[in-house]
């Protein structure tokens, strides 16, 4: 494929479209990971986390053929994402009690790990659309980055105004994780010709993440309430 030919630009448009379609999940996890940080470091966490995720995704695409040969890749990535979906929903945070210096890099790490887990399908799709042309992959990712950053910043504002959106975000992440697990080649004999079983598995994963996350948040709030009551009585 020649640089800047008609085929090049058509493939570039396809890659950007794929990135933007799959950027919704990334924006959600970036926003949820950075939400608990003080506003002074939120933008840094988003910028550093997104940059790290993009670099990691480019490197992953470079070795996508090799990655596809690793047994259980999608299953492992999906399991990681299930845990992250639960963690970003269940964790409660107080901006006043978290130091920016100590909380910035854990948030960045969460963003990078989550993107790596969710980006497996993206890497495979982009590699196919690029016809293994790495210039296309890099350009497409760089164009989509500002949109991911903007989307995560908007999501933070929405979470502050409408806390229930965090459950929607966790449900999306849980769905993505379950979908990845059901597309693991080793599990295809169980799910490929049994759509009802596949949908049931996805629903169970989503329900488990939301249910356990709700329970953890409830317990944390009761603990905080009891602590505040003890302080008030003293």
Secondary structure as GFF3:
##gff-version 3
##sequence-region A 1 234
A	DSSP	alpha_helix	6	34	.	.	.	ID=ss1
A	DSSP	alpha_helix	39	62	.	.	.	ID=ss2
A	DSSP	alpha_helix	64	67	.	.	.	ID=ss3
A	DSSP	alpha_helix	73	90	.	.	.	ID=ss4
A	DSSP	three_ten_helix	95	97	.	.	.	ID=ss5
A	DSSP	alpha_helix	100	130	.	.	.	ID=ss6
A	DSSP	alpha_helix	134	161	.	.	.	ID=ss7
A	DSSP	alpha_helix	165	182	.	.	.	ID=ss8
A	DSSP	three_ten_helix	185	187	.	.	.	ID=ss9
A	DSSP	alpha_helix	188	191	.	.	.	ID=ss10
A	DSSP	alpha_helix	195	233	.	.	.	ID=ss11
###
